[in-house]
Amino acid sequence: MAKKRIIGETYSQGKRMIKNSLGGFAMVPKDPVMLLSYINTQLRDNYPSIQELCSSLDLEQEEIIFKLRAIQYGYDQGRNQFVPMASC
């Protein structure tokens, strides 16, 4: 599987620029707690699944899941959200 492209550099705000499938750019936080908020908001507002979010934003799904597991959050497919591990 090919590595996903990352365009741009890490910024002082702890975010990086990635190019999405529409040719635009998305700011993805590196901090796990900020990442949790960003991903859950995107899932709630724009995407029916984590697979669609990652495909559209050109992100590695395994990397997102790994980073959020580090803060004890797991993906709940029924809710389409990352929730505390005790809840999923």
C-alpha positions as CSV (number, residue, x, y, z in Angstrom):
1,M,0.0,0.0,0.0
2,A,1.4,3.4,-1.0
3,K,2.1,6.0,1.7
4,K,-0.3,8.9,1.8
5,R,1.1,12.2,0.6
6,I,1.7,14.9,3.1
7,I,2.0,18.4,1.6
8,G,3.6,21.2,3.6
9,E,5.3,21.2,7.0
10,T,4.4,20.9,10.6
11,Y,3.3,24.3,11.9
12,S,3.8,25.8,15.4
13,Q,0.1,25.3,16.1
14,G,0.8,21.6,16.0
15,K,-1.0,21.0,12.7
16,R,0.1,19.8,9.3
17,M,-1.2,20.6,5.9
18,I,-2.4,17.7,3.8
19,K,-3.9,17.8,0.3
20,N,-7.4,16.4,0.0
21,S,-9.0,14.7,-2.9
22,L,-10.6,17.9,-4.1
23,G,-7.2,19.6,-4.5
24,G,-7.8,21.7,-1.4
25,F,-5.9,21.6,1.9
26,A,-7.0,20.4,5.3
27,M,-5.3,21.2,8.6
28,V,-4.9,18.1,10.7
29,P,-3.8,18.5,14.4
30,K,-0.9,16.4,15.6
31,D,-1.9,16.6,19.3
32,P,-4.0,13.5,20.1
33,V,-6.7,15.4,22.0
34,M,-7.0,18.0,19.3
35,L,-7.0,15.3,16.7
36,L,-9.9,13.6,18.5
37,S,-12.0,16.7,18.4
38,Y,-11.1,17.4,14.7
39,I,-11.8,13.8,13.6
40,N,-15.1,13.5,15.5
41,T,-16.3,16.8,14.2
42,Q,-15.5,15.8,10.6
43,L,-17.2,12.4,11.1
44,R,-20.3,14.1,12.6
45,D,-20.6,16.9,9.9
46,N,-19.1,15.5,6.7
47,Y,-18.4,11.7,6.6
48,P,-20.5,8.6,7.0
49,S,-17.5,6.5,8.1
50,I,-13.8,6.7,9.1
51,Q,-12.9,5.0,5.8
52,E,-14.6,7.8,3.8
53,L,-13.0,10.5,5.9
54,C,-9.5,9.0,5.5
55,S,-10.0,8.4,1.8
56,S,-11.2,11.9,1.2
57,L,-8.6,13.7,3.3
58,D,-5.8,11.3,2.1
59,L,-5.0,10.1,5.7
60,E,-3.8,6.8,7.0
61,Q,-6.7,5.2,8.9
62,E,-4.4,3.0,11.0
63,E,-2.3,6.0,12.1
64,I,-5.5,7.9,13.3
65,I,-6.7,4.8,15.2
66,F,-3.3,4.2,16.8
67,K,-3.0,7.9,17.9
68,L,-6.4,7.9,19.4
69,R,-5.9,4.5,21.1
70,A,-3.0,6.1,22.9
71,I,-5.4,8.4,24.7
72,Q,-7.9,5.5,25.3
73,Y,-10.4,6.3,22.5
74,G,-11.6,3.7,20.0
75,Y,-13.9,4.0,16.9
76,D,-17.5,3.1,17.4
77,Q,-18.9,2.2,14.0
78,G,-22.5,2.5,15.1
79,R,-22.0,6.0,16.4
80,N,-19.5,6.9,13.7
81,Q,-17.4,8.6,16.5
82,F,-14.3,7.9,18.5
83,V,-15.5,7.2,22.1
84,P,-13.7,6.3,25.4
85,M,-12.5,2.7,25.1
86,A,-14.7,1.6,28.0
87,S,-17.7,2.7,25.8
88,C,-16.9,0.8,22.6
